[in-house]
């Protein structure tokens, strides 16, 4: 069943662009106030977290939502979890029998392999961002080989890749739903929904931080979205940013 495009969201589609997040930055600089999804069939300079290159071959979904949440930066960061849940729901609609999970801080996995990633960028002159760009890439048709964390795409599951426009429509509809929940009720219901879909919860993980690597039990996320790691001897480490590996 096809999803309906959410009311109140504009759409700008390109055949080729440098980066949908860069286009969001340009639109924001021009003063556009309306929430807008930006998508492209191919990106020439797509990027992921920590400056990594994000491959965007035709057939995959590359999209960015530009919004102005009018909330403090710490609260806006919670929208990475909203985006992860939305991506999870969109992928689940195409692969209802697959083992789909969200991975802290902002990836989506299928059968333990990465199928989607999320990148938040913003600009501000104070505590409240002037704008927020939520970039989401989903491997609908293709996935990169040789990555540190194994990747996958829907055809690897025996599922025919959907049209990226249909993928975007389902993603946008799911995001709009969860965004309204977040705006009305705060992070608590989003946190609960994310934890219900979380990969590795209650298992031993490795967390890579800027100052080294730490092992422990993944106990959940706190009210800010930070990861709770239970280390040896019962010590608890709260991690606001880092990379997580399982096993």
C-alpha positions as CSV (number, residue, x, y, z in Angstrom):
1,X,0.0,0.0,0.0
2,X,1.4,3.4,-1.0
3,X,1.8,6.1,1.6
4,X,0.5,9.6,1.2
5,X,2.8,12.6,1.2
6,X,2.5,14.4,4.5
7,X,0.7,17.7,4.5
8,X,2.7,20.9,5.0
9,X,6.0,19.5,3.6
10,X,7.4,20.7,0.3
11,X,9.6,18.6,-2.0
12,X,12.5,19.6,-4.1
13,X,13.9,16.8,-6.3
14,X,17.1,16.8,-8.4
15,X,18.7,14.4,-10.8
16,X,22.2,15.1,-9.7
17,X,23.4,17.4,-6.8
18,X,26.5,17.7,-4.7
19,X,24.8,16.9,-1.4
20,X,21.2,17.1,-0.3
21,X,22.5,18.5,3.0
22,X,24.4,21.2,1.2
23,X,21.2,22.1,-0.7
24,X,19.4,22.3,2.6
25,X,22.1,24.7,3.8
26,X,21.6,26.9,0.7
27,X,17.8,26.9,1.1
28,X,18.1,27.9,4.7
29,X,20.5,30.7,3.8
30,X,17.9,32.0,1.3
31,X,15.4,32.3,4.2
32,X,12.9,29.6,3.2
33,X,10.7,28.9,6.3
34,X,8.7,25.9,5.0
35,X,9.7,22.4,5.9
36,X,11.1,20.9,2.8
37,X,12.4,17.5,1.8
38,X,15.3,17.6,-0.7
39,X,16.2,14.4,-2.7
40,X,18.5,13.5,-5.5
41,X,18.9,10.5,-7.8
42,X,22.6,10.9,-7.4
43,X,25.0,12.9,-5.1
44,X,28.5,13.7,-6.2
45,X,29.7,14.7,-2.7
46,X,27.4,12.9,-0.3
47,X,28.7,12.6,3.3
48,X,28.0,10.7,6.4
49,X,28.9,11.2,10.0
50,X,32.5,12.3,11.0
51,X,33.1,13.5,7.4
52,X,32.9,10.0,5.8
53,X,31.9,9.7,2.2
54,X,28.3,8.4,1.7
55,X,27.9,6.6,-1.6
56,X,24.7,7.5,-3.4
57,X,24.3,5.4,-6.6
58,X,21.1,5.7,-8.6
59,X,18.4,3.5,-7.0
60,X,19.2,4.3,-3.4
61,X,17.4,7.0,-1.4
62,X,19.4,10.2,-0.6
63,X,17.2,12.8,1.1
64,X,17.4,15.7,3.6
65,X,14.7,17.3,5.6
66,X,15.1,21.0,6.3
67,X,13.1,22.2,9.3
68,X,13.2,25.0,11.9
69,X,12.2,23.2,15.2
70,X,12.6,26.3,17.4
71,X,13.9,24.2,20.2
72,X,17.3,24.2,22.0
73,X,20.1,22.4,20.3
74,X,20.1,19.6,22.9
75,X,16.5,18.8,22.2
76,X,16.9,19.1,18.4
77,X,19.6,16.4,18.6
78,X,16.8,14.0,19.7
79,X,15.4,14.2,16.2
80,X,18.1,11.7,15.1
81,X,16.1,9.1,17.0
82,X,12.9,10.3,15.4
83,X,14.6,9.9,12.0
84,X,15.9,6.4,12.9
85,X,12.4,5.3,13.9
86,X,11.0,6.7,10.7
87,X,13.6,5.0,8.5
88,X,12.9,1.8,10.4
89,X,9.2,2.0,9.7
90,X,9.8,2.9,6.0
91,X,12.2,-0.1,5.5
92,X,9.9,-2.4,7.4
93,X,7.1,-1.5,5.0
94,X,9.1,-3.0,2.2
95,X,10.7,-5.9,4.2
96,X,8.1,-6.8,6.9
97,X,9.7,-10.2,7.7
98,X,13.3,-9.0,8.0
99,X,15.1,-8.4,11.3
100,X,15.3,-4.6,11.3
101,X,16.8,-2.7,14.2
102,X,18.1,0.8,15.1
103,X,21.8,1.1,16.1
104,X,23.0,3.9,18.4
105,X,23.5,6.7,17.6
106,X,21.7,6.9,14.3
107,X,21.9,3.9,11.9
108,X,19.4,1.3,10.9
109,X,20.4,-2.4,10.5
110,X,18.8,-5.3,8.7
111,X,20.0,-8.8,9.8
112,X,22.9,-7.0,11.6
113,X,24.1,-5.1,8.6
114,X,23.8,-1.3,7.9
115,X,21.0,-0.3,5.5
116,X,20.5,3.4,6.5
117,X,22.4,6.2,8.1
118,X,21.5,9.6,9.4
119,X,23.4,12.9,9.6
120,X,22.2,16.0,11.4
121,X,23.6,19.4,10.7
122,X,22.6,22.9,11.8
123,X,23.6,26.5,12.2
124,X,22.9,28.8,15.1
125,X,24.0,32.0,16.7
126,X,22.6,31.1,20.1
127,X,21.2,28.1,22.0
128,X,18.4,27.5,19.4
129,X,19.5,26.4,15.9
130,X,18.3,28.7,13.1
131,X,17.7,25.6,11.0
132,X,18.2,21.8,11.1
133,X,19.0,19.5,8.2
134,X,18.3,15.8,8.7
135,X,20.1,13.8,6.1
136,X,18.9,10.2,5.6
137,X,20.4,7.7,3.2
138,X,18.8,4.3,2.6
139,X,20.4,1.5,0.6
140,X,17.3,0.5,-1.3
141,X,19.1,-1.1,-4.3
142,X,22.8,-1.0,-3.7
143,X,25.3,-1.2,-0.8
144,X,29.0,-0.4,-0.5
145,X,31.5,-3.3,-0.1
146,X,34.4,-3.4,2.3
147,X,33.1,-1.0,4.9
148,X,34.1,-1.3,8.6
149,X,30.6,-2.0,9.6
150,X,29.0,-4.5,7.0
151,X,26.3,-3.0,4.8
152,X,23.3,-4.4,2.9
153,X,20.4,-3.5,0.7
154,X,16.9,-4.8,0.0
155,X,17.9,-7.1,-3.0
156,X,20.3,-8.9,-0.7
157,X,17.2,-10.0,1.2
158,X,15.5,-11.2,-1.9
159,X,13.3,-8.1,-2.1
160,X,13.0,-6.0,-5.3
161,X,14.2,-2.5,-4.7
162,X,11.3,0.0,-4.6
163,X,11.3,3.3,-6.5
164,X,13.3,5.9,-4.4
165,X,10.3,8.2,-4.6
166,X,8.1,5.7,-3.0
167,X,10.7,5.1,-0.3
168,X,10.9,8.8,0.3
169,X,7.1,9.1,0.6
170,X,7.0,6.4,3.2
171,X,9.9,7.9,5.1
172,X,8.4,11.4,5.0
173,X,5.0,10.1,6.3
174,X,6.6,8.2,9.1
175,X,8.8,11.1,10.1
176,X,5.9,13.6,10.1
177,X,4.0,11.2,12.5
178,X,6.8,10.8,14.9
179,X,7.8,14.5,14.7
180,X,4.4,15.5,15.9
181,X,4.6,13.0,18.7
182,X,8.0,14.5,19.7
183,X,6.6,18.1,19.5
184,X,3.5,17.2,21.6
185,X,4.9,14.8,24.2
186,X,8.7,15.3,24.2
187,X,11.4,12.7,24.0
188,X,10.0,10.0,26.3
189,X,7.7,8.2,23.8
190,X,10.4,8.5,21.1
191,X,12.9,7.0,23.5
192,X,10.6,4.1,24.3
193,X,9.9,3.4,20.6
194,X,13.6,3.6,19.8
195,X,14.5,1.2,22.7
196,X,11.9,-1.3,21.5
197,X,13.7,-1.4,18.1
198,X,17.3,-1.2,19.5
199,X,20.1,-3.5,18.3
200,X,22.4,-5.0,21.0
201,X,20.3,-3.8,24.0
202,X,21.4,-5.8,27.0
203,X,24.5,-7.3,25.3
204,X,28.2,-6.6,25.6
205,X,29.4,-3.9,23.2
206,X,32.5,-1.9,22.3
207,X,32.2,1.8,22.3
208,X,34.8,3.8,20.4
209,X,35.2,7.4,21.7
210,X,37.6,10.2,20.9
211,X,39.8,9.2,23.9
212,X,39.8,5.4,23.4
213,X,37.6,2.3,23.4
214,X,35.5,0.9,26.2
215,X,33.7,-2.4,26.7
216,X,30.5,-3.0,28.7
217,X,26.8,-3.9,28.7
218,X,24.6,-1.7,26.6
219,X,21.9,-0.8,29.2
220,X,19.9,1.7,27.1
221,X,19.8,5.4,26.5
222,X,19.0,8.2,29.0
223,X,16.6,11.1,28.8
224,X,18.9,13.0,26.5
225,X,19.7,10.1,24.1
226,X,23.1,9.4,25.5
227,X,24.2,5.7,25.6
228,X,24.4,4.0,29.1
229,X,27.3,1.6,29.2
230,X,27.8,-0.6,32.3
231,X,31.5,-1.3,32.6
232,X,33.3,-3.8,34.8
233,X,32.8,-3.5,38.6
234,X,29.4,-1.9,38.0
235,X,30.8,1.5,36.8
236,X,28.4,3.4,34.6
237,X,29.7,5.4,31.6
238,X,27.3,7.9,29.9
239,X,28.3,8.3,26.3
240,X,27.0,11.3,24.3
241,X,28.9,10.7,21.1
242,X,30.9,7.7,19.7
243,X,30.7,4.6,17.6
244,X,29.3,1.2,18.7
245,X,30.4,-2.3,17.7
246,X,28.8,-5.5,18.7
247,X,30.4,-8.8,19.9
